[in-house]
Amino acid sequence: MLRYAIGRLALLVFTLFLLTLFVFALMRLAPGNPAALLLQGIGAVPDESLIALYEHKWGLDQSFVQQYVTWLLELLQGHLGSSFVTGQPVTKEIASRLQPTLLLIASSFIVTVLFSVPLGIVSAIRENTLLDRIVYGGSVLGLSVPLYWLAILLMLGFGVLWPLFPIIGSGSANHYVLPVAAISLIQGAYFVRMIRSFTLEYKHSFFMEAARARGLRRRILYPSYLLRSMLIPVLTVVGTSFSGFFGAAVMIENVFSFPGLGTYMLDMIYNRDFPAIQGCSLLVAAVIFVLNFVTDLGYYAADPRVRLDKQRWEL
């Protein structure tokens, strides 16, 4: 286990290094000059001398290698640079907006997992019943509905026509009800569809047929054979879902005027604020990579076949 974890950790560090190079290069290839956009934003004429002054101030007049090395050294010291727009440290800017986004993602994730995973399993176990058809139809409908459209419907129904919940801001727990509901319904439809498919696949497998032939009862058959064999696909769906939840959170924050990290990222993208975009992108990607790393360790602990394959490879 320790050797496996060290190997995966080394791969994670190398992947993060490649990510820093990719994000930094992508920002420099994006169209638009940050200095010109900043001057236009404050109502000044983007004169070439002013643009050159700002580029020198931000170090954009240096070569690509010099800029990357300088930024990477600051990154290793825990600094993400200062925002071109506000002049504040990017770390401080992200920290002030991170809590609402994390709370939104965590709440949506918990609600989605608690309801969709059991629903997908029960639907597959009771295959071809009325419950299964309703759940399957609902999951197909949920996958077909755009998230922003569902969010607008929820705002109209429960914020305007029937004003039960606020539709703008994040000042109280009530502000999270509609955003969490929108994300959970869309992500839950995907979870139900995937969990149902995995359950049906394992339910009709040969080892399940053999267990039934031995006369095992359902209260032993399903927990000990079916659910245990599904740990790997369930871990895959749950462990790799952060990117989907974050993408949904970015869209929802803009629909509900939510002062979170997603809204901040989009604003900085429009202004070509390189340090802010790089800092946010690295944070999100690092979280995704770390969660994938934890998921890999979960594979190793949950399925003996992973350990056996690793041992054969080491030999």
JOTADA-V236866 format. One record per backbone hydrogen bond with DSSP energy under -0.5 kcal/mol. NH is the residue of the N-H (numbers start at 1). CO is the residue of the C=O. Records with the same first field share a line. If there is no record, write none. Layout:
# JOTADA-V236866
NH->CO, CO
This chain:
# JOTADA-V236866
5->1
6->2
7->3
8->4
9->5
10->6
11->7
12->8
13->9
14->10
15->11
16->12
17->13
18->14
19->15
20->16
21->17
22->18
23->19
24->20
25->21
26->22
27->23
28->24
29->25
30->26, 27
34->32
37->33
38->34
39->35
40->36
41->37
42->38
43->40
44->39
47->45
51->47
52->48
53->49
54->50
55->51
56->52
57->53
58->54
59->55
60->55
61->55
62->59
67->63
68->64
69->65
70->66
71->67
72->68
73->69
74->70
75->71
76->72
77->73
78->75
79->74
83->88
87->83
90->81
93->89
94->90
95->91
96->92
97->93, 94
98->94
99->95
101->97
102->98
103->99
104->100
105->101
106->102
107->103
108->104
109->105
110->106
111->107
112->108
113->109
114->110
115->111
116->112
117->113
118->113
119->115
120->116
121->117
122->118
123->119
124->120
125->121
126->122
127->124, 125
129->126
132->126
133->129
134->130
135->131
136->132
137->133
138->134
139->135
140->136
141->137
142->138
143->139
144->140, 141
145->141
150->146
151->147
152->148
153->149
154->150
155->151
156->152
157->153
158->154
159->155
160->155, 156
161->156
162->157
163->160
164->158, 162
165->158
169->256
175->172
176->173
177->174
178->174
179->175
180->176
181->177
182->178
183->179
184->180
185->181
186->182
187->183
188->184
189->185
190->186
191->187
192->188
193->189
194->190
195->191
196->192
197->193
198->194
199->195
200->196
201->197
202->198
203->199
204->200
205->202
209->205
210->206
211->207
212->208
213->209
214->210
215->212
216->211
220->217
221->217
222->218
223->218
224->220
225->221
226->221
227->222
228->223
229->225
230->226
231->228
234->230
235->231
236->232
237->233
238->234
239->235
240->236
241->238
245->241
246->242
247->243
248->244
249->245
250->246
251->247
252->248
253->249
254->250
255->251
256->252
258->253
260->258
261->97
264->260
265->261
266->262
267->263
268->264
269->265
270->266
271->267
272->269
273->268
274->272
277->273
278->274
279->275
280->276
281->277
282->278
283->279
284->280
285->281
286->282
287->283
288->284
289->285
290->286
291->287
292->288
293->289
294->290
295->291
296->292
297->293
298->294
299->295
300->296
301->297
302->298
303->299
304->302
306->303
307->303
308->304
309->305
310->306
311->307
312->308
313->309
314->310
315->311
